[in-house]
Amino acid sequence: MAKRKSRKSRAPRRRTSSISLVNTAELFVTTNILTQGLFNSNLVQFVTGKHDNNMSGVTPFYNPSMTDSVITLPELFGVDGKDSRGNRSAVFADPSRALATITANAKANAVPMIMQTVGAKVFFTVLKRGTRKQRSFINKGFRMVGLNEVKA
């Protein structure tokens, strides 16, 4: 029997283990657009539960909103047992109410969310292509100082 011609095995594909600052910024902007559209709060407000921009207040973190259309992560997990309306029941205790609010927010903000997401994608694509040489130079500087895990 004739010996089969064997193909050379390909080298395993190299994966980058570095963090790209531009991709991280793109992820933050896209996530912020989605949280603004679905939960009516920006990403920082959604995570912390604080709805006023004054970080020096008496309650530095969780401060439930009295607006019916605003939902935050602490409300969903029932951190203090209050929902966005000030009731003593957490949102996660009645998921249908939270889902109805998210659905209403999505219907009201669908077109702006789509337009902002497309605009952000176009912006970051142009940014990545337009600043390729500059980012390459910055990455060389990162490698020279020993920051091999970070890329611009």
SEMARVO-403671 format. One record per residue (C-alpha): residue number from 1; x, y, z; residue in one letter. Coordinates in Angstrom, 3 decimals. Layout:
# residues N
NUM;X;Y;Z;a
...
//
This chain:
# residues 152
1;0.000;0.000;0.000;m
2;1.306;3.442;-0.900;a
3;2.190;5.834;1.845;k
4;-0.183;8.765;2.125;r
5;1.147;12.199;1.663;k
6;0.851;13.871;5.011;s
7;0.357;17.551;5.416;r
8;2.547;19.512;7.719;k
9;0.776;20.449;10.872;s
10;0.154;24.120;11.200;r
11;1.653;26.055;14.030;a
12;-0.929;26.925;16.651;p
13;-2.398;30.346;16.191;r
14;-0.837;32.896;18.457;r
15;-3.223;34.655;20.798;r
16;-2.570;38.028;22.290;t
17;-2.890;38.199;26.038;s
18;-2.598;41.961;26.185;s
19;-5.290;44.489;26.992;i
20;-6.059;46.958;24.234;s
21;-6.938;50.403;25.554;l
22;-8.872;51.310;22.397;v
23;-10.916;48.094;22.525;n
24;-11.583;48.695;26.228;t
25;-12.831;52.216;25.467;a
26;-15.038;50.850;22.672;e
27;-16.482;48.249;25.033;l
28;-17.178;50.914;27.676;f
29;-18.933;53.200;25.178;v
30;-21.052;50.381;23.736;t
31;-22.022;49.100;27.189;t
32;-22.874;52.631;28.273;n
33;-25.170;53.028;25.255;i
34;-26.969;49.785;26.104;l
35;-27.388;50.557;29.812;t
36;-28.612;54.054;28.962;q
37;-31.171;52.647;26.542;g
38;-32.388;49.654;28.545;l
39;-32.076;50.840;32.149;f
40;-32.131;54.676;31.731;n
41;-28.886;55.094;33.656;s
42;-25.303;55.324;32.486;n
43;-22.851;52.531;33.233;l
44;-21.444;54.043;36.437;v
45;-24.907;54.800;37.791;q
46;-26.115;51.328;36.810;f
47;-23.298;49.588;38.694;v
48;-23.202;51.799;41.796;t
49;-26.897;52.649;42.057;g
50;-26.114;56.327;42.686;k
51;-28.235;58.628;40.542;h
52;-26.945;62.078;41.359;d
53;-23.556;63.158;40.059;n
54;-22.495;64.630;43.402;n
55;-20.077;62.011;44.736;m
56;-19.503;63.963;47.973;s
57;-23.032;63.441;49.308;g
58;-24.034;61.664;52.497;v
59;-24.744;58.439;50.614;t
60;-21.686;58.008;48.408;p
61;-22.936;54.909;46.627;f
62;-26.393;53.394;46.567;y
63;-29.122;55.995;46.248;n
64;-32.280;54.582;44.642;p
65;-33.952;56.675;41.992;s
66;-37.588;57.612;42.405;m
67;-38.089;57.504;38.632;t
68;-40.109;54.521;37.458;d
69;-38.020;53.920;34.345;s
70;-34.594;53.753;36.047;v
71;-33.250;50.345;37.077;i
72;-29.835;49.741;38.647;t
73;-27.841;46.654;39.519;l
74;-28.283;47.060;43.315;p
75;-32.045;47.247;42.755;e
76;-31.986;44.091;40.651;l
77;-30.045;42.233;43.347;f
78;-32.103;43.763;46.145;g
79;-29.196;45.277;48.085;v
80;-31.356;47.161;50.563;d
81;-34.749;45.724;49.708;g
82;-35.952;48.856;47.917;k
83;-36.784;49.233;44.285;d
84;-36.565;52.402;42.194;s
85;-39.988;53.526;43.445;r
86;-38.973;53.396;47.124;g
87;-41.114;50.349;47.867;n
88;-39.798;47.838;50.352;r
89;-39.727;44.975;47.832;s
90;-36.717;44.360;45.637;a
91;-37.073;44.355;41.866;v
92;-35.786;40.811;41.604;f
93;-38.660;39.664;43.852;a
94;-41.046;40.599;41.021;d
95;-39.089;40.048;37.794;p
96;-42.124;40.680;35.599;s
97;-42.224;44.313;36.765;r
98;-38.527;44.778;36.023;a
99;-38.888;43.087;32.641;l
100;-41.848;45.325;31.784;a
101;-39.789;48.422;32.638;t
102;-36.812;47.192;30.573;i
103;-39.131;46.413;27.641;t
104;-40.723;49.856;27.821;a
105;-37.279;51.497;27.954;n
106;-36.100;49.416;24.989;a
107;-39.135;50.392;22.914;k
108;-38.737;54.065;23.764;a
109;-34.972;54.142;23.136;n
110;-34.554;51.600;20.299;a
111;-33.824;54.023;17.461;v
112;-31.363;56.214;19.418;p
113;-29.600;53.086;20.735;m
114;-29.163;51.677;17.239;i
115;-27.940;54.988;15.835;m
116;-25.492;55.527;18.701;q
117;-24.175;51.961;18.464;t
118;-23.605;52.246;14.711;v
119;-22.009;55.682;15.172;g
120;-19.694;54.371;17.894;a
121;-18.684;51.388;15.744;k
122;-17.911;53.643;12.763;v
123;-16.015;56.089;14.992;f
124;-13.806;53.399;16.539;f
125;-13.170;51.739;13.158;t
126;-11.993;55.057;11.694;v
127;-10.011;55.773;14.868;l
128;-8.220;52.416;14.738;k
129;-7.328;52.790;11.068;r
130;-6.373;56.447;11.290;g
131;-4.103;56.108;14.316;t
132;-2.408;52.817;13.444;r
133;1.106;54.318;13.203;k
134;0.732;56.391;16.337;q
135;-0.593;53.418;18.316;r
136;2.296;51.294;17.046;s
137;4.736;53.907;18.348;f
138;2.935;54.025;21.709;i
139;2.995;50.216;21.930;n
140;6.794;50.272;21.410;k
141;7.030;52.697;24.322;g
142;4.898;50.391;26.475;f
143;7.183;47.457;25.648;r
144;10.305;49.511;26.462;m
145;9.053;50.256;29.962;v
146;7.938;46.658;30.516;g
147;4.187;46.980;29.989;l
148;3.846;44.069;27.579;n
149;0.259;43.363;28.659;e
150;-1.057;46.784;27.563;v
151;-1.606;48.002;24.011;k
152;-2.892;51.305;22.715;a
//
